[in-house]
Amino acid sequence: MSVLAWTPDQTCSQTDLLSSAEQRGKDIYFGTSASSNPSIKALIGDPPVEVQGTVMACANCHGQDAKGKAEGGVVPSDITWEALTKPYAVSHPGGRTHPGYTERLLVRAVSMGIDPAGNKLHVAMPRFQMSHEDINALIAYLKRLGRDLDPGLSDSTIRIGTVLPTTGALAEAGRAIRSVLTAYIDQINEQGGIYNRKIVLSVAESGASPAEAMENVAKLISQEQPFALVAALAAGAEKEMAAVSERYRIPLIGPLTVFAETGYRANRHTFYLLSGVEQQAMALINYSRNSLKGSNSRIAIVYSPEVVSPQVVEAVQQYSEQSAREAVMSVNGETEGFGSSSLAQKLKRAQVDIVLLLASGDEAEMLAKAAAQSDWMPVLLIPGSLASNNLLNLRGGFDKRTFMALPSLPSDQTKVGVSEYRALADSYRLPPTQLQSQIAALCSAKVLMHGLKLAGRAVTRKKLVTALEGLYDFDTGLMPRIGFGTDRRIGALGAYIVMLDSDKKQLRPVGGWLRLD
């Protein structure tokens, strides 16, 4: 089997998957090509009325399997290629009889509404205006439609993939995630699988670099052809993973990343469970405006380009400026020096009283010490995903002036959820370490399995995506309830705000769940 080398603008070329023409035809058949085929028009009725072609998509009447579904007294034809090209005459319930179709005769039927015998098709059958390229693509897909199972599906199995590190600093987390995923999938299979299909897990190594990670992901897609991806951990390659998910239309459920993308940067096939750094920062801004110094406070964003991307800084700055209705400073802390007095003095002169730190825990500690030495005591806001334990040692007046946003708290864990995890851990001897990573991966797998159940026995990737988009208030028992939507790709969109209490060496919640939607 050939190995697929991935590049961002590449189209899939494996023989077992749809060709680019077949995929184009599939988009036309299901009406998902409005943006790429705006010129397709449909004429319906007598006298004919012109509508956008995607409104009258083939699947609306002929169904997901092309075998037709009766509705309102109309019985659409079976348009699988085998049925269309039968070598003998076909009789329809209304008495219409005709020989089998050829490609040329099918083009005539689609564009003019005339069958191979010269009979007019039912008035409910639209006549489509589309390019030669589009009609040829549609025919190419119809030839595949009767046997078009999405990759990773068979009558008895559903193959799921993941990407995990086996070497380096995250190797222990990778082993723990693999253990919990294997245990949970074994448990699901012991209970009969999903609609009597067993779940099969394929694991790819995330590699020592983003480039190596994506090469391994390409091999996974080419060789194993997973139906969906779950709980992938590919540090540094998060954007590339989401791009792969979108390009190959592979649902990616619960990638383990602190950089969940929303808005214009999000895609339809990636589903994050918890808020990332960007959303945690927005929750902190909301809290600072509503509960700290009020709308007159001056906020500065101090960031490290080694920790967060320019896109994250820009998104947070725009959100903060909309909240403050005034310009917000953003400062590259690496350029200035997090521990330098010049940075602290610069912010002090600007009368900044709230600092949002998009940097590492060490850099936050350095800035706090420099600020104390400059006799400047701002409120510090830190996304919890960037915080480190050494922040518990902050002194010099920053105790109870440092706030963090956490996407989940232990209080989210129900008795049922904890007992289920403990039973799984005992039965499969899960490692006692990396509990946070295990819980995140387990919740991702729970969401995926629930989505597969909702999608039904005749599951497709498209049906799974649609099922997840309709997921509401799903309780994993181990984190905030999960819900998605057509324009929402973070299951628990919000955060808890906690305050640093250095004396007690703890983080103390200062309010309930702060929603962002």
Secondary structure, DSSP 8 states (H G I E B T S, - for coil): -------TT-----TTS--HHHHHHHHHHHT--TTT-TT-EEEETTTTEEEEGGGG-HHHHH-TTSS---BTTB-----SHHHHT-SS-EE-TTS-EE----HHHHHHHHHH-B-TTS-B--TTS-EEE--HHHHHHHHHHHHHHTT---TTB-SSEEEEEEEE--SSTTHHHHHHHHHHHHHHHHHHHHTTTBTTBEEEEEEEE--SSHHHHHHHHHHIIIII--SEEES---TT-HHHHHHHHHHTT--EE----S----GGG--TTEEEEE--HHHHHHHHHHHHHHHSS-TT--EEEEE-TTTS-HHHHHHHHHHHHHHHTS--EEEEHHHH-TT-HHHHHHHHHTT--EEEEES-HHHHHHHHHHHHHTT---EEEEEGGG--GGGGG--TT-TTSEEEEES--GGG--HHHHHHHHHHHHHHT--SS-HHHHHHHHHHHHHHHHHHHHH-TT--HHHHHHHHHT--SB--SSSS-B--BTTB-EEE-EEEEEEEETTTTEEEEEEEEEE--
